[in-house]
Amino acid sequence: MHSPNRLAILGALRHVQQADFADLQGALGLSTPELSRQLGILEKDDLIEIAKFRERRHAVTRVRLSPAGRERFEEYLTELRCIVRAEIP
């Protein structure tokens, strides 16, 4: 989750129900292989769910945060906020 690309993906998915692969790619400026690689890592960690299907004769890939992934990402953001606010003696 700590990778800048994975954080960007999770952040983009945080505010939507789901996103098309092409929309994510355009929004994040990642190459197809790099986005695929990062999504594979996130899927393996059960942070996202990927659905592939055909829509009007075109292959479509849709991505969404899994329920557990949404919860884990919110917890991660809370931890980051605590770290940022921490005062160093």
C-alpha positions in Angstrom: 0.0 0.0 0.0 3.0 2.3 0.6 3.9 2.7 -3.1 3.0 6.1 -4.5 1.2 4.4 -7.5 -0.8 2.1 -5.2 -1.7 5.0 -3.0 -2.8 7.0 -6.0 -5.0 4.1 -7.2 -6.6 3.6 -3.8 -7.1 7.3 -3.4 -8.8 7.5 -6.8 -11.1 4.5 -6.0 -11.9 5.8 -2.5 -14.4 8.4 -3.9 -16.2 6.2 -6.4 -18.1 2.9 -6.5 -15.9 1.6 -9.3 -13.7 2.8 -12.2 -12.9 1.6 -15.6 -9.3 0.6 -16.2 -9.0 3.2 -19.0 -10.3 6.0 -16.7 -7.9 5.1 -14.0 -5.0 5.0 -16.5 -5.9 8.4 -17.8 -6.4 10.0 -14.4 -3.1 8.6 -13.0 -1.0 8.8 -16.1 0.3 5.2 -15.7 1.2 2.9 -18.6 -1.0 -0.1 -19.2 1.7 -2.6 -17.9 2.4 -0.5 -14.8 -1.3 -0.1 -13.9 -1.9 -3.8 -14.5 1.0 -4.7 -12.3 -0.1 -2.4 -9.5 -3.7 -3.6 -9.7 -2.4 -7.2 -9.5 -0.6 -6.4 -6.3 -3.6 -4.7 -4.8 -5.9 -7.5 -5.8 -3.6 -10.1 -4.3 -3.7 -8.2 -1.0 -7.5 -8.2 -1.2 -7.7 -4.4 -1.3 -9.5 -4.3 -4.7 -11.8 -6.3 -6.8 -11.4 -6.6 -10.6 -14.2 -7.5 -12.9 -13.6 -8.2 -16.6 -16.5 -8.5 -19.1 -17.6 -7.6 -22.6 -19.7 -4.5 -23.3 -20.8 -3.9 -26.8 -18.1 -6.1 -28.3 -15.4 -4.4 -26.3 -13.5 -5.9 -23.3 -14.0 -3.8 -20.2 -12.1 -4.0 -16.9 -13.7 -2.4 -13.9 -12.0 -1.9 -10.6 -13.3 -1.2 -7.1 -12.2 -1.1 -3.6 -13.2 -4.3 -1.8 -15.2 -3.7 1.4 -12.2 -4.9 3.5 -9.9 -2.8 1.2 -12.0 0.3 1.8 -11.8 -0.2 5.6 -8.1 -0.9 5.6 -7.4 2.1 3.4 -9.4 4.4 5.8 -7.4 3.0 8.7 -4.2 3.6 6.9 -5.2 7.2 6.2 -6.1 7.7 9.9 -2.6 6.4 10.9 -0.9 8.7 8.4 -2.9 11.7 9.8 -1.7 10.8 13.3 1.9 10.6 12.2 1.7 13.9 10.4 0.2 15.6 13.5 2.6 14.0 15.9 4.7 16.5 17.8 8.4 15.6 18.3 9.8 16.6 21.7 
